[in-house]
Amino acid sequence: MRKTETDQKSVPSRPSALKLVIAFCRDEAGVLTGFSLYIFILMMMIAGLTIDLMRYEAVRTRLQATSDRAVLAAADLDQTTNAKAVVEDYFAKAGMSQYLDGVQVSKGLNFKEVEAQVSATIPTWFMNMSGIETLDAFARSKAEERIQNIEVSLVLDISGSMGWDGKLANMRTAADQFVRTMMAGNDNVAADGTGLTSVSIIPYHAVVNVPDELLDEYAVSTQQTVSNCVRFTATDFQSISIDRTKTLDRLAHFDRNNSNLHTFNGDRLIGRPWCQVGTYGAILPWSTSVTDLTNKVAELGASGNTATDIGMKWAAALLDPGTQNIVDDMIDGGHLEADLAGRPVLYSDPETIKVVVLMTDGENTSQYDLKNEFKGTMSPVWWDEASDSYFVYFQNRANNDKKPWWNVGRTPESDTNGNDSDKGSWEWELGEPSARQLSHAELFGTFSVRFISEFFFRVKNDNQKTIREKYRNAVTRYTGNSTADGYTEQICDQLKAQDVVIFTIGFEAPQRGQDLMRYCASSSGHYFDVEGVEISEAFSSIANTIQQLRLSL
């Protein structure tokens, strides 16, 4: 059957392949699907990168924080545990020991520096798809604590043996250079005083001479006011400080050993007193002046016995915070620079180091003072000013009930050759002469102990030396070397307990002196056993140790 025209129109014709391609190319439906897929993939890659970076930063931050805390704790100068062990302990407690690569520690007398390096390798989760399989995190921390301010007591032996074989000259040269090195650090002192070095020089021999401006700050006995040495008791050596409210026992002004009959000085006083008059060998306290310090070193002489215990007692007191009010008073009085206000600082001050440098060429020897009954009392000697004659009164002398007065006769200045015939009449006088009674302070301040024993109290036909020795022993009191060694050790022990650093120098010293220096030193490395010009090397080494790596301001 033939199809009608209508039937033929209802059957669609198939498009050709070419038409289909053209239609597809012209069709814009769904064109964003491919771009969206590209953007999605890109976002996933960025998110993965972010996650990897966040993981990296979290680990790195934790490493840095742990490292910072560890080195700060380890660098603390009050930290007694080994610095490396402190850092390792911090990382162990944080569960990060495997990341600690190394710890470096540097330390000196006035500083400690700790540095730590850490690293971690972090596997990536997403970045490995782009070929980055791991990220390396590194951290480095460095901390240091430095002591900027320095207080020094320089304790120098000026006993008689220092005058032998050029020792005094060698010591002066060494001490001068030490002072100049220490004072060089003051070139960079900040406006607030940070970085200041102060030095006290304490020369010592049989005694320590205290200058007026310092002694005036203490309560001191006044039996005599000619010289300024004080005597410390056993109790005094049990403390570093010197109590301002306790009356110090001023040493008598006397000459124990002069073998001459007499040698007057211009003031009609003994010429070779046990404690010097004026500024000779006197303490120079709390100075920041290189000129004053070097001048003090240059003027030092050599004489007398050795009393290291007294030198160390004053050295300790001038570092003790208890003398801060004395410094303030001396500043107000114009005796010290204003920069020294607030010194000596507390022992616990983290910004300051306190140092004693003690030098001796000998060992502790005998120390003397007049007994109390010969210090503040009247003597049995009268002086007639008009005739310049002396009389001795013997109240209980045998067979002299009617003749209590002994006329010594002519003035001692006329005795030139020591013969008995030159000493006057040596006759007994009846009655009381027209004369003034001398105090013991006047008597011993005018004549040596030996002269008094021979000129005033000699009895004919008696052994002169025996009488002299008996008299000298009767009027003086004695401190021996063993006692002085013990006092010195007590002061050294107390200083070390307060973390005061003690350097000691045995300068051609005998064994006993070396043993004491070793005992007092803060460690075996703080003791120097030297001879001749080696003393300069010792002082230079000490100065450089104190000054090393001073913080630059």
Residue pairs with C-beta under 8 A, 6 or more apart in sequence:
15 23
45 126
45 129
45 130
47 126
48 125
48 126
48 127
48 129
49 126
49 127
51 125
51 126
52 122
52 124
52 125
52 126
52 127
52 135
53 135
55 122
55 125
56 122
56 135
56 137
59 120
59 122
59 137
60 120
60 137
60 138
60 139
62 94
62 96
63 96
63 99
63 118
63 119
63 120
63 137
63 139
64 139
64 141
66 90
66 91
66 94
66 96
66 118
67 87
67 91
67 116
67 118
67 139
67 140
67 141
68 141
68 143
69 90
70 86
70 87
70 89
70 90
70 91
70 116
70 141
71 87
71 114
71 115
71 116
71 141
71 142
71 143
72 143
73 79
73 86
73 90
74 83
74 84
74 86
74 87
74 103
74 105
74 112
74 114
74 143
75 83
75 112
75 113
75 114
75 143
75 144
75 145
76 112
76 145
77 111
77 112
77 145
77 147
77 350
78 350
79 86
79 112
83 103
83 105
83 107
83 112
83 114
84 103
84 105
87 100
87 103
87 114
87 116
88 97
88 100
88 103
91 97
91 99
91 100
91 118
96 118
99 118
99 119
99 120
100 116
100 118
101 117
101 118
101 119
102 116
102 117
103 114
103 115
103 116
104 114
104 115
104 116
105 112
105 113
105 114
105 115
106 112
106 113
106 114
107 113
108 545
108 548
108 549
109 353
109 501
109 545
109 546
109 548
110 146
110 147
110 148
110 150
110 353
110 546
110 548
110 549
110 550
111 144
111 145
111 146
111 147
111 548
111 549
111 551
112 144
112 145
113 142
113 143
113 144
114 142
114 143
114 144
115 140
115 141
115 142
115 143
116 140
116 141
116 142
117 138
117 139
117 140
118 138
118 139
118 140
119 136
119 137
119 138
119 139
120 136
120 137
121 134
121 135
121 136
121 137
122 134
122 135
122 136
122 137
123 133
123 134
124 132
124 133
124 134
124 135
127 133
127 135
145 350
146 549
146 550
146 551
147 350
147 351
147 352
147 353
148 194
148 195
148 351
148 352
148 550
148 551
148 553
149 193
149 194
149 195
149 196
149 197
149 345
149 349
149 351
149 352
149 353
150 182
150 185
150 196
150 197
150 198
150 352
150 353
150 355
150 546
151 197
151 198
151 319
151 343
151 344
151 345
151 352
151 353
151 354
151 355
152 182
152 197
152 198
152 199
152 200
152 354
152 355
152 356
152 357
152 546
153 199
153 200
153 202
153 314
153 315
153 316
153 318
153 319
153 355
153 356
153 357
154 175
154 178
154 179
154 199
154 200
154 201
154 202
154 357
155 202
155 204
155 308
155 311
155 312
155 315
155 356
155 357
155 358
155 359
156 171
156 175
156 201
156 202
156 203
156 204
156 297
156 300
156 359
157 171
157 204
157 205
157 306
157 308
157 311
157 359
157 360
157 361
157 362
157 507
158 168
158 203
158 204
158 205
158 281
158 300
158 301
158 302
158 303
158 304
159 204
159 205
159 206
159 302
159 303
159 304
159 305
159 306
159 361
159 362
159 365
160 205
160 302
160 303
160 304
160 305
161 167
161 302
161 306
161 361
161 362
162 168
162 171
162 302
162 361
163 301
163 302
163 303
166 532
167 302
167 361
167 507
167 508
168 300
168 301
168 302
170 532
170 533
170 535
170 536
171 300
171 359
171 361
171 507
171 535
172 297
172 298
172 300
173 533
173 536
174 535
174 536
174 538
174 539
174 540
175 297
175 539
176 294
176 297
176 298
177 536
177 539
177 540
177 543
178 357
178 539
178 540
178 542
178 543
179 199
179 290
179 293
179 294
179 297
180 290
180 294
181 540
181 543
181 544
181 547
182 197
182 199
182 543
182 546
182 547
183 197
183 199
183 288
183 289
183 290
183 293
184 547
185 195
185 197
185 547
185 550
186 195
186 196
186 197
186 288
188 195
188 550
188 552
188 553
189 195
189 196
189 339
189 553
190 553
193 339
193 342
194 351
194 553
195 550
195 551
195 553
196 288
196 339
197 288
198 286
198 287
198 288
198 340
198 343
199 287
199 288
199 293
200 283
200 284
200 285
200 286
200 287
200 315
200 318
200 319
201 283
201 284
201 287
201 293
201 296
201 297
202 208
202 283
202 311
202 314
202 315
202 318
203 209
203 281
203 282
203 283
203 296
203 300
203 311
204 306
204 307
204 308
204 310
204 311
204 314
205 281
205 302
205 303
205 304
205 305
205 306
205 307
206 274
206 304
206 305
206 306
206 307
206 365
206 367
206 368
207 229
207 251
207 274
207 275
207 304
207 307
207 310
207 367
208 229
208 283
208 307
208 310
208 311
208 313
208 314
209 227
209 228
209 229
209 275
209 276
209 279
209 280
209 281
209 282
209 283
210 228
210 229
210 230
210 282
210 283
210 314
211 228
211 279
211 282
211 283
211 284
211 285
212 228
213 330
213 333
213 335
214 283
214 285
214 326
214 330
215 228
215 230
217 244
217 326
217 329
217 330
218 230
218 242
218 244
218 248
219 244
219 245
219 246
219 247
219 248
220 230
220 247
220 248
220 250
221 247
221 248
221 249
221 250
221 376
222 250
223 250
223 252
223 375
223 376
223 441
224 250
224 252
224 253
224 375
224 441
224 445
226 253
226 269
226 273
226 277
226 445
227 251
227 253
227 273
227 275
227 276
227 277
228 250
228 275
228 282
229 250
229 251
229 274
229 275
230 248
230 249
230 250
230 251
231 248
231 249
231 250
231 251
231 369
232 248
232 309
232 310
232 313
232 487
233 249
234 487
236 242
236 313
237 309
237 313
237 487
237 490
237 491
238 490
239 494
240 316
240 317
240 319
240 320
240 322
240 491
240 494
240 495
240 498
241 317
241 320
241 322
241 323
242 248
242 313
242 317
242 320
242 322
242 323
244 325
244 326
251 274
251 275
251 369
252 274
252 369
252 370
252 374
252 375
252 441
252 444
253 269
253 270
253 273
253 274
253 275
253 277
253 441
253 444
253 445
254 270
254 273
254 274
254 370
254 444
254 445
254 448
254 449
255 270
255 271
255 272
255 273
255 274
255 444
255 447
255 448
255 449
256 274
256 368
256 448
256 449
256 450
256 472
256 476
257 272
257 448
257 449
257 450
258 270
258 271
258 272
258 448
258 450
258 451
259 450
260 448
260 451
261 412
261 415
261 418
261 451
261 454
261 455
262 412
262 413
262 415
262 447
262 448
262 451
262 455
263 271
263 272
264 271
264 413
265 271
268 446
269 277
269 445
269 446
270 444
270 445
270 446
270 447
270 448
272 448
273 445
274 304
274 368
274 369
276 282
280 299
280 301
281 300
281 301
283 314
283 318
284 292
284 293
284 296
285 318
285 330
285 336
286 318
286 327
286 330
286 336
286 340
286 343
287 293
288 337
288 339
288 340
289 337
305 365
305 366
305 367
306 360
306 362
306 363
306 364
306 365
307 364
307 365
307 367
307 484
308 358
308 360
308 364
308 484
308 488
308 516
309 364
309 484
309 485
309 487
309 488
309 491
310 367
311 358
312 356
312 358
312 488
312 491
312 492
312 520
313 487
313 491
315 356
315 358
316 356
316 491
316 494
316 495
316 500
317 323
318 344
319 344
319 354
319 356
319 495
319 500
320 344
321 344
321 345
321 346
321 347
323 344
324 342
324 343
324 344
324 345
327 336
327 340
327 341
327 342
327 343
327 344
328 341
330 336
331 337
331 338
331 340
331 341
344 354
345 351
345 352
347 354
347 498
347 499
347 500
353 501
353 546
354 498
354 499
354 500
354 501
355 500
355 501
355 502
355 503
355 546
356 495
356 500
356 501
356 502
356 503
357 503
357 504
357 505
357 539
357 542
358 502
358 503
358 504
358 505
358 517
358 520
359 504
359 505
359 507
359 535
360 505
360 506
360 507
360 509
360 513
360 516
360 517
361 506
361 507
361 508
361 509
361 513
362 509
362 510
362 513
363 481
363 509
363 510
363 512
363 513
363 516
364 481
364 484
364 485
364 488
364 512
364 513
364 516
365 481
366 478
366 479
366 480
366 481
367 478
367 479
367 484
368 476
368 477
368 478
368 479
369 476
369 477
370 440
370 444
370 475
370 476
370 477
371 475
371 476
371 477
374 440
374 444
374 475
375 440
375 441
376 440
376 441
377 439
377 440
378 437
378 438
378 439
378 440
379 437
379 438
379 439
379 440
379 442
379 443
380 392
380 393
380 394
380 395
381 390
381 391
381 392
381 393
381 437
381 438
381 443
381 456
382 390
382 391
382 392
382 393
382 433
382 435
382 436
382 437
382 438
383 389
383 390
383 391
383 435
383 436
383 438
384 390
384 391
384 433
384 434
384 435
384 436
385 435
385 436
386 434
388 410
388 411
389 407
389 408
389 409
389 410
389 411
389 424
389 433
389 435
390 408
390 409
390 411
390 412
390 435
390 456
391 405
391 406
391 407
391 408
391 429
391 433
391 435
392 405
392 406
392 408
392 456
392 457
393 404
393 405
393 406
394 400
394 404
394 406
395 404
397 404
400 428
402 430
403 428
403 429
403 430
405 428
405 429
405 430
405 431
405 432
405 433
406 426
406 428
406 429
407 424
407 425
407 426
407 427
407 428
407 429
407 433
408 423
408 424
408 426
408 455
408 456
409 423
409 424
409 425
409 426
410 422
410 423
410 424
412 447
412 451
412 455
414 422
415 422
415 423
415 455
416 422
420 426
423 455
426 460
438 446
443 452
444 452
447 455
447 456
449 471
449 472
449 475
449 476
450 468
450 472
452 471
453 467
453 468
453 471
453 472
454 464
454 467
454 468
457 467
457 471
458 464
458 467
459 467
481 512
485 512
485 516
488 516
488 520
489 516
489 519
489 520
492 502
492 519
492 520
495 502
496 502
496 522
501 522
501 526
502 520
502 521
502 522
502 526
503 521
503 522
503 526
503 527
503 528
503 542
503 545
504 517
504 518
504 520
504 521
504 526
504 527
504 528
505 517
505 527
505 528
505 530
505 535
505 538
505 539
506 513
506 514
506 517
506 518
506 527
506 528
506 529
506 530
507 530
507 531
507 535
508 530
508 531
508 532
509 517
509 529
514 529
517 527
518 524
518 527
521 527
528 538
528 541
528 542
530 537
530 538
